[in-house]
Amino acid sequence: MGVLKQIATYLYLRKKDADTPNSKWVQYMHGINRISLLLFLFAIVVMIVKAFLRK
């Protein structure tokens, strides 16, 4: 599975593959990955805003 497809799945932009195993631990892992991805994107946006406001 490609990285962009996995990110789209985490952000609910794409349906989950029905053949993947589904357990509580996998759900926890995907939840943590989703949170870290959103925090990373938020940090990138903050850095871009700060860069443009300094000029």
PQR file of N, CA, C, O and H, with PARSE charges and radii, in Angstrom:
ATOM      1  N   MET A   1       0.847  -1.167   0.000 -0.4000 1.5000
ATOM      2  CA  MET A   1       0.000   0.000   0.000 -0.0000 2.0000
ATOM      3  C   MET A   1       0.898   1.237   0.000  0.5500 1.7000
ATOM      4  O   MET A   1       1.874   1.305   0.746 -0.5500 1.4000
ATOM      5  N   GLY A   2       0.566   2.185  -0.820 -0.4000 1.5000
ATOM      6  CA  GLY A   2       1.366   3.383  -0.925 -0.0000 2.0000
ATOM      7  C   GLY A   2       1.167   4.310   0.264  0.5500 1.7000
ATOM      8  O   GLY A   2       0.166   4.235   0.977 -0.5500 1.4000
ATOM      9  H   GLY A   2      -0.227   2.129  -1.427  0.4000 1.0000
ATOM     10  N   VAL A   3       2.132   5.174   0.456 -0.4000 1.5000
ATOM     11  CA  VAL A   3       2.095   6.101   1.580 -0.0000 2.0000
ATOM     12  C   VAL A   3       0.908   7.048   1.462  0.5500 1.7000
ATOM     13  O   VAL A   3       0.206   7.280   2.446 -0.5500 1.4000
ATOM     14  H   VAL A   3       2.945   5.235  -0.122  0.4000 1.0000
ATOM     15  N   LEU A   4       0.675   7.594   0.282 -0.4000 1.5000
ATOM     16  CA  LEU A   4      -0.437   8.529   0.121 -0.0000 2.0000
ATOM     17  C   LEU A   4      -1.796   7.851   0.325  0.5500 1.7000
ATOM     18  O   LEU A   4      -2.725   8.462   0.853 -0.5500 1.4000
ATOM     19  H   LEU A   4       1.246   7.405  -0.518  0.4000 1.0000
ATOM     20  N   LYS A   5      -1.907   6.588  -0.096 -0.4000 1.5000
ATOM     21  CA  LYS A   5      -3.150   5.853   0.127 -0.0000 2.0000
ATOM     22  C   LYS A   5      -3.373   5.625   1.619  0.5500 1.7000
ATOM     23  O   LYS A   5      -4.502   5.715   2.103 -0.5500 1.4000
ATOM     24  H   LYS A   5      -1.152   6.091  -0.525  0.4000 1.0000
ATOM     25  N   GLN A   6      -2.297   5.329   2.346 -0.4000 1.5000
ATOM     26  CA  GLN A   6      -2.408   5.104   3.791 -0.0000 2.0000
ATOM     27  C   GLN A   6      -2.804   6.392   4.507  0.5500 1.7000
ATOM     28  O   GLN A   6      -3.628   6.367   5.421 -0.5500 1.4000
ATOM     29  H   GLN A   6      -1.380   5.255   1.953  0.4000 1.0000
ATOM     30  N   ILE A   7      -2.220   7.514   4.096 -0.4000 1.5000
ATOM     31  CA  ILE A   7      -2.575   8.804   4.696 -0.0000 2.0000
ATOM     32  C   ILE A   7      -4.034   9.129   4.408  0.5500 1.7000
ATOM     33  O   ILE A   7      -4.744   9.614   5.289 -0.5500 1.4000
ATOM     34  H   ILE A   7      -1.550   7.534   3.353  0.4000 1.0000
ATOM     35  N   ALA A   8      -4.486   8.871   3.198 -0.4000 1.5000
ATOM     36  CA  ALA A   8      -5.893   9.115   2.855 -0.0000 2.0000
ATOM     37  C   ALA A   8      -6.815   8.246   3.700  0.5500 1.7000
ATOM     38  O   ALA A   8      -7.904   8.683   4.071 -0.5500 1.4000
ATOM     39  H   ALA A   8      -3.909   8.477   2.482  0.4000 1.0000
ATOM     40  N   THR A   9      -6.398   7.033   4.006 -0.4000 1.5000
ATOM     41  CA  THR A   9      -7.198   6.152   4.845 -0.0000 2.0000
ATOM     42  C   THR A   9      -7.254   6.682   6.272  0.5500 1.7000
ATOM     43  O   THR A   9      -8.313   6.656   6.899 -0.5500 1.4000
ATOM     44  H   THR A   9      -5.513   6.678   3.704  0.4000 1.0000
ATOM     45  N   TYR A  10      -6.112   7.168   6.797 -0.4000 1.5000
ATOM     46  CA  TYR A  10      -6.076   7.708   8.160 -0.0000 2.0000
ATOM     47  C   TYR A  10      -6.981   8.921   8.297  0.5500 1.7000
ATOM     48  O   TYR A  10      -7.621   9.105   9.332 -0.5500 1.4000
ATOM     49  H   TYR A  10      -5.252   7.189   6.288  0.4000 1.0000
ATOM     50  N   LEU A  11      -7.038   9.743   7.271 -0.4000 1.5000
ATOM     51  CA  LEU A  11      -7.817  10.971   7.338 -0.0000 2.0000
ATOM     52  C   LEU A  11      -9.247  10.775   6.836  0.5500 1.7000
ATOM     53  O   LEU A  11      -9.963  11.751   6.613 -0.5500 1.4000
ATOM     54  H   LEU A  11      -6.517   9.595   6.431  0.4000 1.0000
ATOM     55  N   TYR A  12      -9.662   9.534   6.660 -0.4000 1.5000
ATOM     56  CA  TYR A  12     -11.010   9.179   6.210 -0.0000 2.0000
ATOM     57  C   TYR A  12     -11.335   9.744   4.828  0.5500 1.7000
ATOM     58  O   TYR A  12     -12.499  10.023   4.537 -0.5500 1.4000
ATOM     59  H   TYR A  12      -9.080   8.741   6.841  0.4000 1.0000
ATOM     60  N   LEU A  13     -10.333   9.915   3.977 -0.4000 1.5000
ATOM     61  CA  LEU A  13     -10.562  10.364   2.611 -0.0000 2.0000
ATOM     62  C   LEU A  13     -10.770   9.175   1.678  0.5500 1.7000
ATOM     63  O   LEU A  13     -11.207   9.342   0.539 -0.5500 1.4000
ATOM     64  H   LEU A  13      -9.388   9.688   4.213  0.4000 1.0000
ATOM     65  N   ARG A  14     -10.464   7.997   2.154 -0.4000 1.5000
ATOM     66  CA  ARG A  14     -10.541   6.789   1.345 -0.0000 2.0000
ATOM     67  C   ARG A  14     -11.063   5.658   2.219  0.5500 1.7000
ATOM     68  O   ARG A  14     -10.787   5.615   3.417 -0.5500 1.4000
ATOM     69  H   ARG A  14     -10.109   7.861   3.079  0.4000 1.0000
ATOM     70  N   LYS A  15     -11.814   4.747   1.622 -0.4000 1.5000
ATOM     71  CA  LYS A  15     -12.340   3.617   2.382 -0.0000 2.0000
ATOM     72  C   LYS A  15     -11.229   2.649   2.747  0.5500 1.7000
ATOM     73  O   LYS A  15     -10.248   2.501   2.018 -0.5500 1.4000
ATOM     74  H   LYS A  15     -12.039   4.782   0.648  0.4000 1.0000
ATOM     75  N   LYS A  16     -11.398   1.999   3.879 -0.4000 1.5000
ATOM     76  CA  LYS A  16     -10.462   1.014   4.369 -0.0000 2.0000
ATOM     77  C   LYS A  16     -10.545  -0.261   3.528  0.5500 1.7000
ATOM     78  O   LYS A  16     -11.620  -0.617   3.045 -0.5500 1.4000
ATOM     79  H   LYS A  16     -12.195   2.119   4.471  0.4000 1.0000
ATOM     80  N   ASP A  17      -9.419  -0.947   3.354 -0.4000 1.5000
ATOM     81  CA  ASP A  17      -9.405  -2.220   2.631 -0.0000 2.0000
ATOM     82  C   ASP A  17     -10.097  -3.277   3.488  0.5500 1.7000
ATOM     83  O   ASP A  17      -9.760  -3.441   4.661 -0.5500 1.4000
ATOM     84  H   ASP A  17      -8.546  -0.658   3.747  0.4000 1.0000
ATOM     85  N   ALA A  18     -11.049  -3.984   2.919 -0.4000 1.5000
ATOM     86  CA  ALA A  18     -11.834  -4.965   3.670 -0.0000 2.0000
ATOM     87  C   ALA A  18     -11.026  -6.203   4.031  0.5500 1.7000
ATOM     88  O   ALA A  18     -11.403  -6.928   4.952 -0.5500 1.4000
ATOM     89  H   ALA A  18     -11.322  -3.851   1.966  0.4000 1.0000
ATOM     90  N   ASP A  19      -9.919  -6.467   3.328 -0.4000 1.5000
ATOM     91  CA  ASP A  19      -9.136  -7.676   3.568 -0.0000 2.0000
ATOM     92  C   ASP A  19      -8.120  -7.534   4.693  0.5500 1.7000
ATOM     93  O   ASP A  19      -7.500  -8.524   5.082 -0.5500 1.4000
ATOM     94  H   ASP A  19      -9.613  -5.878   2.580  0.4000 1.0000
ATOM     95  N   THR A  20      -7.933  -6.328   5.225 -0.4000 1.5000
ATOM     96  CA  THR A  20      -6.939  -6.140   6.276 -0.0000 2.0000
ATOM     97  C   THR A  20      -7.480  -6.672   7.598  0.5500 1.7000
ATOM     98  O   THR A  20      -8.680  -6.590   7.860 -0.5500 1.4000
ATOM     99  H   THR A  20      -8.437  -5.524   4.908  0.4000 1.0000
ATOM    100  N   PRO A  21      -6.586  -7.221   8.437 -0.5600 1.5000
ATOM    101  CA  PRO A  21      -7.046  -7.716   9.745  0.2800 2.0000
ATOM    102  C   PRO A  21      -7.508  -6.550  10.617  0.5500 1.7000
ATOM    103  O   PRO A  21      -6.970  -5.446  10.532 -0.5500 1.4000
ATOM    104  N   ASN A  22      -8.498  -6.807  11.446 -0.4000 1.5000
ATOM    105  CA  ASN A  22      -9.074  -5.748  12.266 -0.0000 2.0000
ATOM    106  C   ASN A  22      -9.064  -6.191  13.726  0.5500 1.7000
ATOM    107  O   ASN A  22      -9.861  -7.037  14.130 -0.5500 1.4000
ATOM    108  H   ASN A  22      -8.935  -7.703  11.515  0.4000 1.0000
ATOM    109  N   SER A  23      -8.171  -5.623  14.503 -0.4000 1.5000
ATOM    110  CA  SER A  23      -8.131  -5.916  15.925 -0.0000 2.0000
ATOM    111  C   SER A  23      -8.067  -4.593  16.680  0.5500 1.7000
ATOM    112  O   SER A  23      -7.849  -3.537  16.087 -0.5500 1.4000
ATOM    113  H   SER A  23      -7.523  -4.935  14.175  0.4000 1.0000
ATOM    114  N   LYS A  24      -8.258  -4.664  17.984 -0.4000 1.5000
ATOM    115  CA  LYS A  24      -8.221  -3.447  18.801 -0.0000 2.0000
ATOM    116  C   LYS A  24      -6.856  -2.779  18.722  0.5500 1.7000
ATOM    117  O   LYS A  24      -6.771  -1.553  18.659 -0.5500 1.4000
ATOM    118  H   LYS A  24      -8.435  -5.522  18.466  0.4000 1.0000
ATOM    119  N   TRP A  25      -5.791  -3.567  18.726 -0.4000 1.5000
ATOM    120  CA  TRP A  25      -4.440  -2.993  18.724 -0.0000 2.0000
ATOM    121  C   TRP A  25      -4.147  -2.280  17.410  0.5500 1.7000
ATOM    122  O   TRP A  25      -3.478  -1.247  17.399 -0.5500 1.4000
ATOM    123  H   TRP A  25      -5.860  -4.563  18.777  0.4000 1.0000
ATOM    124  N   VAL A  26      -4.636  -2.817  16.320 -0.4000 1.5000
ATOM    125  CA  VAL A  26      -4.459  -2.165  15.025 -0.0000 2.0000
ATOM    126  C   VAL A  26      -5.239  -0.856  15.004  0.5500 1.7000
ATOM    127  O   VAL A  26      -4.756   0.144  14.473 -0.5500 1.4000
ATOM    128  H   VAL A  26      -5.180  -3.657  16.329  0.4000 1.0000
ATOM    129  N   GLN A  27      -6.434  -0.853  15.572 -0.4000 1.5000
ATOM    130  CA  GLN A  27      -7.228   0.371  15.642 -0.0000 2.0000
ATOM    131  C   GLN A  27      -6.534   1.418  16.494  0.5500 1.7000
ATOM    132  O   GLN A  27      -6.520   2.596  16.135 -0.5500 1.4000
ATOM    133  H   GLN A  27      -6.827  -1.666  16.003  0.4000 1.0000
ATOM    134  N   TYR A  28      -5.955   1.006  17.625 -0.4000 1.5000
ATOM    135  CA  TYR A  28      -5.210   1.945  18.473 -0.0000 2.0000
ATOM    136  C   TYR A  28      -4.023   2.534  17.709  0.5500 1.7000
ATOM    137  O   TYR A  28      -3.773   3.738  17.764 -0.5500 1.4000
ATOM    138  H   TYR A  28      -5.967   0.049  17.917  0.4000 1.0000
ATOM    139  N   MET A  29      -3.295   1.667  16.994 -0.4000 1.5000
ATOM    140  CA  MET A  29      -2.137   2.125  16.232 -0.0000 2.0000
ATOM    141  C   MET A  29      -2.552   3.144  15.175  0.5500 1.7000
ATOM    142  O   MET A  29      -1.894   4.172  15.014 -0.5500 1.4000
ATOM    143  H   MET A  29      -3.498   0.689  16.949  0.4000 1.0000
ATOM    144  N   HIS A  30      -3.637   2.868  14.456 -0.4000 1.5000
ATOM    145  CA  HIS A  30      -4.098   3.797  13.435 -0.0000 2.0000
ATOM    146  C   HIS A  30      -4.589   5.103  14.058  0.5500 1.7000
ATOM    147  O   HIS A  30      -4.416   6.170  13.469 -0.5500 1.4000
ATOM    148  H   HIS A  30      -4.172   2.033  14.588  0.4000 1.0000
ATOM    149  N   GLY A  31      -5.192   5.033  15.225 -0.4000 1.5000
ATOM    150  CA  GLY A  31      -5.619   6.244  15.916 -0.0000 2.0000
ATOM    151  C   GLY A  31      -4.440   7.115  16.313  0.5500 1.7000
ATOM    152  O   GLY A  31      -4.476   8.333  16.134 -0.5500 1.4000
ATOM    153  H   GLY A  31      -5.333   4.166  15.704  0.4000 1.0000
ATOM    154  N   ILE A  32      -3.399   6.500  16.849 -0.4000 1.5000
ATOM    155  CA  ILE A  32      -2.197   7.242  17.223 -0.0000 2.0000
ATOM    156  C   ILE A  32      -1.527   7.816  15.986  0.5500 1.7000
ATOM    157  O   ILE A  32      -1.060   8.955  16.014 -0.5500 1.4000
ATOM    158  H   ILE A  32      -3.370   5.511  16.995  0.4000 1.0000
ATOM    159  N   ASN A  33      -1.469   7.052  14.903 -0.4000 1.5000
ATOM    160  CA  ASN A  33      -0.889   7.557  13.661 -0.0000 2.0000
ATOM    161  C   ASN A  33      -1.685   8.742  13.124  0.5500 1.7000
ATOM    162  O   ASN A  33      -1.109   9.703  12.613 -0.5500 1.4000
ATOM    163  H   ASN A  33      -1.848   6.127  14.880  0.4000 1.0000
ATOM    164  N   ARG A  34      -3.006   8.672  13.240 -0.4000 1.5000
ATOM    165  CA  ARG A  34      -3.865   9.758  12.770 -0.0000 2.0000
ATOM    166  C   ARG A  34      -3.594  11.035  13.572  0.5500 1.7000
ATOM    167  O   ARG A  34      -3.497  12.121  13.001 -0.5500 1.4000
ATOM    168  H   ARG A  34      -3.474   7.892  13.655  0.4000 1.0000
ATOM    169  N   ILE A  35      -3.472  10.902  14.885 -0.4000 1.5000
ATOM    170  CA  ILE A  35      -3.195  12.059  15.738 -0.0000 2.0000
ATOM    171  C   ILE A  35      -1.843  12.656  15.406  0.5500 1.7000
ATOM    172  O   ILE A  35      -1.725  13.875  15.277 -0.5500 1.4000
ATOM    173  H   ILE A  35      -3.551  10.020  15.349  0.4000 1.0000
ATOM    174  N   SER A  36      -0.814  11.823  15.262 -0.4000 1.5000
ATOM    175  CA  SER A  36       0.524  12.339  14.974 -0.0000 2.0000
ATOM    176  C   SER A  36       0.579  12.999  13.597  0.5500 1.7000
ATOM    177  O   SER A  36       1.275  13.999  13.419 -0.5500 1.4000
ATOM    178  H   SER A  36      -0.910  10.833  15.367  0.4000 1.0000
ATOM    179  N   LEU A  37      -0.141  12.455  12.632 -0.4000 1.5000
ATOM    180  CA  LEU A  37      -0.175  13.055  11.297 -0.0000 2.0000
ATOM    181  C   LEU A  37      -0.845  14.423  11.337  0.5500 1.7000
ATOM    182  O   LEU A  37      -0.358  15.369  10.718 -0.5500 1.4000
ATOM    183  H   LEU A  37      -0.706  11.643  12.777  0.4000 1.0000
ATOM    184  N   LEU A  38      -1.946  14.536  12.054 -0.4000 1.5000
ATOM    185  CA  LEU A  38      -2.636  15.822  12.163 -0.0000 2.0000
ATOM    186  C   LEU A  38      -1.783  16.859  12.898  0.5500 1.7000
ATOM    187  O   LEU A  38      -1.767  18.028  12.511 -0.5500 1.4000
ATOM    188  H   LEU A  38      -2.342  13.768  12.557  0.4000 1.0000
ATOM    189  N   LEU A  39      -1.080  16.448  13.946 -0.4000 1.5000
ATOM    190  CA  LEU A  39      -0.184  17.371  14.649 -0.0000 2.0000
ATOM    191  C   LEU A  39       0.964  17.816  13.757  0.5500 1.7000
ATOM    192  O   LEU A  39       1.365  18.979  13.796 -0.5500 1.4000
ATOM    193  H   LEU A  39      -1.093  15.498  14.260  0.4000 1.0000
ATOM    194  N   PHE A  40       1.490  16.908  12.961 -0.4000 1.5000
ATOM    195  CA  PHE A  40       2.563  17.253  12.040 -0.0000 2.0000
ATOM    196  C   PHE A  40       2.082  18.274  11.012  0.5500 1.7000
ATOM    197  O   PHE A  40       2.769  19.261  10.748 -0.5500 1.4000
ATOM    198  H   PHE A  40       1.164  15.964  12.929  0.4000 1.0000
ATOM    199  N   LEU A  41       0.912  18.041  10.435 -0.4000 1.5000
ATOM    200  CA  LEU A  41       0.377  18.980   9.450 -0.0000 2.0000
ATOM    201  C   LEU A  41       0.089  20.335  10.089  0.5500 1.7000
ATOM    202  O   LEU A  41       0.317  21.368   9.460 -0.5500 1.4000
ATOM    203  H   LEU A  41       0.354  17.239  10.650  0.4000 1.0000
ATOM    204  N   PHE A  42      -0.406  20.352  11.320 -0.4000 1.5000
ATOM    205  CA  PHE A  42      -0.644  21.597  12.038 -0.0000 2.0000
ATOM    206  C   PHE A  42       0.663  22.351  12.252  0.5500 1.7000
ATOM    207  O   PHE A  42       0.714  23.568  12.074 -0.5500 1.4000
ATOM    208  H   PHE A  42      -0.591  19.512  11.831  0.4000 1.0000
ATOM    209  N   ALA A  43       1.717  21.639  12.633 -0.4000 1.5000
ATOM    210  CA  ALA A  43       3.024  22.271  12.854 -0.0000 2.0000
ATOM    211  C   ALA A  43       3.577  22.857  11.553  0.5500 1.7000
ATOM    212  O   ALA A  43       4.162  23.940  11.568 -0.5500 1.4000
ATOM    213  H   ALA A  43       1.676  20.650  12.779  0.4000 1.0000
ATOM    214  N   ILE A  44       3.405  22.169  10.450 -0.4000 1.5000
ATOM    215  CA  ILE A  44       3.855  22.685   9.152 -0.0000 2.0000
ATOM    216  C   ILE A  44       3.117  23.968   8.811  0.5500 1.7000
ATOM    217  O   ILE A  44       3.726  24.932   8.346 -0.5500 1.4000
ATOM    218  H   ILE A  44       2.930  21.289  10.438  0.4000 1.0000
ATOM    219  N   VAL A  45       1.809  23.985   9.038 -0.4000 1.5000
ATOM    220  CA  VAL A  45       1.016  25.188   8.758 -0.0000 2.0000
ATOM    221  C   VAL A  45       1.480  26.347   9.637  0.5500 1.7000
ATOM    222  O   VAL A  45       1.607  27.474   9.157 -0.5500 1.4000
ATOM    223  H   VAL A  45       1.314  23.202   9.415  0.4000 1.0000
ATOM    224  N   VAL A  46       1.734  26.083  10.914 -0.4000 1.5000
ATOM    225  CA  VAL A  46       2.211  27.130  11.823 -0.0000 2.0000
ATOM    226  C   VAL A  46       3.560  27.666  11.363  0.5500 1.7000
ATOM    227  O   VAL A  46       3.783  28.877  11.392 -0.5500 1.4000
ATOM    228  H   VAL A  46       1.632  25.168  11.303  0.4000 1.0000
ATOM    229  N   MET A  47       4.456  26.794  10.941 -0.4000 1.5000
ATOM    230  CA  MET A  47       5.775  27.237  10.472 -0.0000 2.0000
ATOM    231  C   MET A  47       5.656  28.086   9.214  0.5500 1.7000
ATOM    232  O   MET A  47       6.370  29.078   9.064 -0.5500 1.4000
ATOM    233  H   MET A  47       4.275  25.811  10.918  0.4000 1.0000
ATOM    234  N   ILE A  48       4.761  27.706   8.311 -0.4000 1.5000
ATOM    235  CA  ILE A  48       4.577  28.484   7.082 -0.0000 2.0000
ATOM    236  C   ILE A  48       3.993  29.859   7.401  0.5500 1.7000
ATOM    237  O   ILE A  48       4.429  30.864   6.840 -0.5500 1.4000
ATOM    238  H   ILE A  48       4.181  26.900   8.432  0.4000 1.0000
ATOM    239  N   VAL A  49       3.009  29.906   8.298 -0.4000 1.5000
ATOM    240  CA  VAL A  49       2.409  31.172   8.683 -0.0000 2.0000
ATOM    241  C   VAL A  49       3.441  32.081   9.340  0.5500 1.7000
ATOM    242  O   VAL A  49       3.504  33.272   9.036 -0.5500 1.4000
ATOM    243  H   VAL A  49       2.655  29.090   8.754  0.4000 1.0000
ATOM    244  N   LYS A  50       4.246  31.527  10.237 -0.4000 1.5000
ATOM    245  CA  LYS A  50       5.288  32.316  10.910 -0.0000 2.0000
ATOM    246  C   LYS A  50       6.303  32.850   9.905  0.5500 1.7000
ATOM    247  O   LYS A  50       6.769  33.982  10.038 -0.5500 1.4000
ATOM    248  H   LYS A  50       4.195  30.560  10.485  0.4000 1.0000
ATOM    249  N   ALA A  51       6.645  32.056   8.911 -0.4000 1.5000
ATOM    250  CA  ALA A  51       7.616  32.477   7.902 -0.0000 2.0000
ATOM    251  C   ALA A  51       7.104  33.643   7.093  0.5500 1.7000
ATOM    252  O   ALA A  51       7.873  34.544   6.757 -0.5500 1.4000
ATOM    253  H   ALA A  51       6.266  31.136   8.802  0.4000 1.0000
ATOM    254  N   PHE A  52       5.802  33.649   6.767 -0.4000 1.5000
ATOM    255  CA  PHE A  52       5.244  34.728   5.967 -0.0000 2.0000
ATOM    256  C   PHE A  52       4.946  35.975   6.788  0.5500 1.7000
ATOM    257  O   PHE A  52       4.932  37.079   6.243 -0.5500 1.4000
ATOM    258  H   PHE A  52       5.177  32.917   7.040  0.4000 1.0000
ATOM    259  N   LEU A  53       4.708  35.823   8.080 -0.4000 1.5000
ATOM    260  CA  LEU A  53       4.411  36.975   8.921 -0.0000 2.0000
ATOM    261  C   LEU A  53       5.662  37.749   9.324  0.5500 1.7000
ATOM    262  O   LEU A  53       5.565  38.914   9.711 -0.5500 1.4000
ATOM    263  H   LEU A  53       4.720  34.927   8.523  0.4000 1.0000
ATOM    264  N   ARG A  54       6.816  37.133   9.242 -0.4000 1.5000
ATOM    265  CA  ARG A  54       8.071  37.798   9.613 -0.0000 2.0000
ATOM    266  C   ARG A  54       8.502  38.826   8.577  0.5500 1.7000
ATOM    267  O   ARG A  54       9.239  39.756   8.904 -0.5500 1.4000
ATOM    268  H   ARG A  54       6.895  36.187   8.928  0.4000 1.0000
ATOM    269  N   LYS A  55       8.064  38.679   7.352 -0.4000 1.5000
ATOM    270  CA  LYS A  55       8.527  39.580   6.284 -0.0000 2.0000
ATOM    271  C   LYS A  55       7.831  40.877   6.291  0.5500 1.7000
ATOM    272  O   LYS A  55       8.114  41.734   5.454 -0.5500 1.4000
ATOM    273  H   LYS A  55       7.465  37.924   7.086  0.4000 1.0000
TER
END
